[in-house]
Amino acid sequence: MVLREMPSGYPAFEPYRHPYTIEAKDASDILASLRYEAGSLLPLSRGKRHQVFTKDQVKLLGPAISTAVGQASAQDVLAFSVADTEKPHRRTRGLVFVLGNELHLIIEDLRTPLYQGEQKPYQQPVPKWELLPGDNQRHYASRPGGKGPITNWIITPLR
């Protein structure tokens, strides 16, 4: 977990509501609730649904988010990168911040190999994925130009 400024290309919301108190259990519950749907290679068919984080990743990230949000300044977002114990060469990378009384979580890379060489022409493309909002969750929905939701960005009310 690293505190940093919001990367370019994302809307600027400063100041964030940091420092903010989130119980480690609440942060872990939010992470455990996150699901995504992997795109299907067949047209008009739905992909499989999967959990974003493994149990081990939730145990690691929940308390880390709780601590970091409590230490962050109003200009910082939390950047994280976590690997899976079964497949340590794949990582999930993202950003977390609090705005108002809502936790914003952006997944930038989902189980992406640490080294990605050039894709050979005969390889199938990596299927796309999208986060699935759970109870009381929603996608961030203001792309530049108003073109629908950003499906790798989930907002969860905290109170």
N, C-alpha and C positions, 0 to 999 in steps of 0.2 A: 504494500500500500504506500503510495507516494502522494503528497500534496503538491498540486501544480495549478497553473492557470488553465482555463478551458482552451483546448486546441482550436486553431482557426478552422472555419467551416461550420461551426456550430453557432446557434444564436447566443448572444451575450445576455445573461440574466443578472449580472452582478448588481448589487451585492447579494450573495447567497446568505442563507440563514444559518451561518456557522459562527461560532460553535453552537452545536445543537445536541441535545441529549436523546439518544436512542438506546434502549436497552439491548444488550447483546442478543437476548432471546428473540426480541422483536425483529432485529436485523436478520437473524438466522431464519426466522419464520418466513420473512419476505423472500429471501433467497431460495428457500426450499419450495416456495410456491411457484416459482418461475418455470414456465414450460415454453418450448418452441416447437414449431412444426417445420420439418425438413421438406423442402420442395420435392415434388415428384418429377421424374423424367417423362412421365406420360401426361399428355394434355388433359385438362379437366379432371384430373384425379388429385386427391388430397394426399399429402405426405404423412409420415408417421409423427406422432407427438412424443417428445422426450423432455426430461428434466434438463434445465440449463446447467445446474451445478450438482455434483455428486454429494453424498452425505459428508465425505471428508472435506470437500471444498466449502460446504456450508459451515462446518465446525471451525474451519480456519478463517473464512471471510466474515462471518457474522460478527464475532467479537472485534475483528480488525476494523470493520466499518464503524461499529459503535465507538471505538476509541478514537479513530481518525476524525469522524464528524465532530466529536467533542473537542478536538484540538485544532481544527481547521479555522482559517480566517475567512472573512466575508468575501475574499477574492479567490479562494482556493476551491478546486474540485479534487476529488480523490480518484486517483488512477490505480487500477489493480491489474495484476496478471497472475493467473493461477493455473497450475498444471494438474492433470489427473494422475493419481498414483498408479492406476493400471496402464495408462498411456502417457508417460511423462514427457514424451516428445510433442504432445499437443497441448496448446494453452488456450485459455479463454481470457480475453483482455477487455477492460471496459472502464467506465467513469461513473462516479456516484456524486450527487450533491443534494442538498436540501434547499427547496425554494418554497416559501410560505410554510405550510405544514405538510409538505409532500416530499417523498423521497423519489428522486429521479435516478434511474439506472439505465445507462447506455452500454450495450454490448457491441464492442467494435470488432472483435474477432471471436468466433465461437469454435472451440476445439480445432484451431488452426495449427498445422505442423510448424514447429519452430523454424525449420528450413524449408522454404518452398522454392524449388528450382523451376526452370521454365517448364511450362506444360507442353508436352509433346502433342502434335496434331491428332494422334489416334486416341488420346485419353479423353474419357467423357468429362464434360465440365462438372465442377463441384456443384451439387444442387444448392439452391438458395434456401434460406430459412427465414422465419419470422417469429418474434416473440408473441406469445398468446396472452392477452390480458386475463388475469384471474378476477376473483371477486373484488370489487372496488378498485380495480386497476384499469388504466387506459394507456393507449399509445399517445405520445406527443404528436400533435396534429397540425402544426403550422410550419410546413416546409416553405422555403422561399418560393414565392409565386403561388402559395396556397394549394399545393398539389397533393393533398391527402396526408395520411398518417406516416410517421417514420416508424417502421415496424421493428427496429432494434432498440427502441427507446420506450421504457415502461415507467409510468408514474403511479406511485402508491401513496394514498393518504396515510398520515401518521397519527392523527388524532381524530 
